[in-house]
Amino acid sequence: MKRVDNGSQIAGNLYTDGNPSTGVLGTIVDASCLNAIQEEIVNVVLDPASGIGALSQNNASLNQLNTAIKNIIDNRVQNFDGIMVKNTEASLGSDSTITATTATASGLAVSYTPISGANDRYLFGYIDWNVNDPDGSAAEGFLDLQYSTDNSNWTTIKTFTRKADLGAGAKEVKVTEIELATDGSTTSTTYQPSGLSISYSPINGANTRYIDIQINHQATDTDSGASNQIQLQYSTDNSTWTALSNYTMNQGVGGATSSTQLLTHYDSHLHNAITATPYYRIAHRANPGTGGGTSTIFGGSSIRVRELAEQFVTDNRSPVSFLIKHNNNNATPYYRIAHRVTSGDQSIIYTGSVLRVMEFS
């Protein structure tokens, strides 16, 4: 390990911040220092015993050094009896992506011919694995290490489980918004559609849903006073509508042609309804009491539907490493990695994942 030695260090080849008041300069961090640190770490990651050597270092990963150290320790403290007489390895040539709920072959497999069926056999794996949750339903993935005597009927030796749910609150999984393109007016004293409506397809009907409105509204009075109203409505079939919330524009007594100033209604309405395609709209009406007024909703008014999952929708990518003893007397055993997920979720095993069979006499 190279220590800083470019002349700007202090005793013991240590770094210093320097002291401007006394004219002492800080240590220069030069390329040789940074390269020494980088290569020391990279050499651990690429050590064959780390299980990462068959993969290129991943610039997006922040845990490869941690994984490498653990794997090196695991691989070097195993108490193997005898001498390794054979080592057969396969690596995955392309990503294996599945949404299956039953065990599905990943393409990572080893057909092994032992030197002697009586020898000890160890299975090593380094599986770069990701479970993600595109539908907000708390994904769970399963990685199966499997064995077969005929490459047809498979037995699971060990199952690894991973959840994508981090359990840390809620997150928006979908946002849909529309705006009213042109002004809409009515003189009716019964609720009339304004033209501002939205058809929403939820990711999961059980998720929390907020309906946000921003309605620019004006009431015109042609008699003694205006009390025009708008209404946020809901429908399961785009035909029969139910009121979710009412908003009133009160003008008070005034001249026959006076009107209120423009008023913008803001609201965020919590509404959970389990239906395949809910509909939301804004309806409005003129003063239902005495009539004689006009209700106008102006272009640019909007409805937004925000859907939140109780779990963070996230990828959960990190490697699975194992070293498992598996002895049998079959002439040509087969080993493979299969994977599966809960409904609506996704499992990915990435290119370069490794499955290795090691035999000891």
Stockholm file with secondary structure:
# STOCKHOLM 1.0

chainA/1-361         MKRVDNGSQIAGNLYTDGNPSTGVLGTIVDASCLNAIQEEIVNVVLDPASGIGALSQNNASLNQLNTAIKNIIDNRVQNFDGIMVKNTEASLGSDSTITATTATASGLAVSYTPISGANDRYLFGYIDWNVNDPDGSAAEGFLDLQYSTDNSNWTTIKTFTRKADLGAGAKEVKVTEIELATDGSTTSTTYQPSGLSISYSPINGANTRYIDIQINHQATDTDSGASNQIQLQYSTDNSTWTALSNYTMNQGVGGATSSTQLLTHYDSHLHNAITATPYYRIAHRANPGTGGGTSTIFGGSSIRVRELAEQFVTDNRSPVSFLIKHNNNNATPYYRIAHRVTSGDQSIIYTGSVLRVMEFS
#=GR chainA/1-361 SS CCCCCSSCCBTTTBCCCCBGGGTBCCCCCCHHHHHHHHHHHHHHHTCGGGSCTTSCCCTTCSCHHHHHHHHHHHHHHCCCCSCEEEEEEEECSSCEEECCSSCEEEEEEEECCCSCTTSEEEEEEEEEEEEECTTSSCCEEEEEEEEESSSSSCEEEEEEEEECCCCSCCEEEEEEEEECCSCEEECCSSCEEEEEEEECCCSCTTSEEEEEEEEEEEEEESSSEEEEEEEEEEESSSSSCEEEEEEEEEEEECCTTCBCCCEEEEEEEECCCCCSSCEEEEEEESCTTTCCEEEEECTTCEEEEEEEESSCCCEEEEEEEEEEECCCCCSSCEEEEEEEESTTCEEEECTTCEEEEEEEC
#=GC SS_cons         CCCCCSSCCBTTTBCCCCBGGGTBCCCCCCHHHHHHHHHHHHHHHTCGGGSCTTSCCCTTCSCHHHHHHHHHHHHHHCCCCSCEEEEEEEECSSCEEECCSSCEEEEEEEECCCSCTTSEEEEEEEEEEEEECTTSSCCEEEEEEEEESSSSSCEEEEEEEEECCCCSCCEEEEEEEEECCSCEEECCSSCEEEEEEEECCCSCTTSEEEEEEEEEEEEEESSSEEEEEEEEEEESSSSSCEEEEEEEEEEEECCTTCBCCCEEEEEEEECCCCCSSCEEEEEEESCTTTCCEEEEECTTCEEEEEEEESSCCCEEEEEEEEEEECCCCCSSCEEEEEEEESTTCEEEECTTCEEEEEEEC
//
